[in-house]
Amino acid sequence: MLLSRRIGRERAGGAVNMITLATIFPLAALGFIVLFQSKGNFSLLFVCFYLVLSLLKRDGGYD
């Protein structure tokens, strides 16, 4: 909300999407490392998968 006041709603939405993607990919890589080292702990990968799906499902709902 603060960002949209400063740079506009459309640009703020794009910035939030880029920040979210830039955060999800390193977390997913860490999730793979944890999965292989712990031989079955996939919780971090599940969270990343959920975040990606919620990002794709969102229809510009930045209210």
TAZI-V603641 format. One record per backbone hydrogen bond with DSSP energy under -0.5 kcal/mol. CO is the residue of the C=O (numbers start at 1). NH is the residue of the N-H. If there is no record, write none. Layout:
co:CO nh:NH
co:CO nh:NH
//
This chain:
co:1 nh:5
co:2 nh:6
co:3 nh:7
co:4 nh:8
co:8 nh:12
co:9 nh:13
co:10 nh:14
co:11 nh:15
co:12 nh:16
co:13 nh:17
co:14 nh:18
co:15 nh:19
co:16 nh:20
co:17 nh:21
co:18 nh:22
co:19 nh:23
co:20 nh:24
co:21 nh:25
co:22 nh:26
co:23 nh:27
co:24 nh:28
co:25 nh:29
co:26 nh:30
co:27 nh:31
co:28 nh:32
co:29 nh:33
co:30 nh:34
co:31 nh:35
co:32 nh:36
co:33 nh:37
co:34 nh:38
co:35 nh:39
co:35 nh:40
co:40 nh:42
co:42 nh:46
co:43 nh:47
co:44 nh:48
co:45 nh:49
co:46 nh:50
co:47 nh:51
co:48 nh:52
co:49 nh:53
co:50 nh:54
co:51 nh:55
co:52 nh:56
co:53 nh:57
co:54 nh:58
co:60 nh:62
//
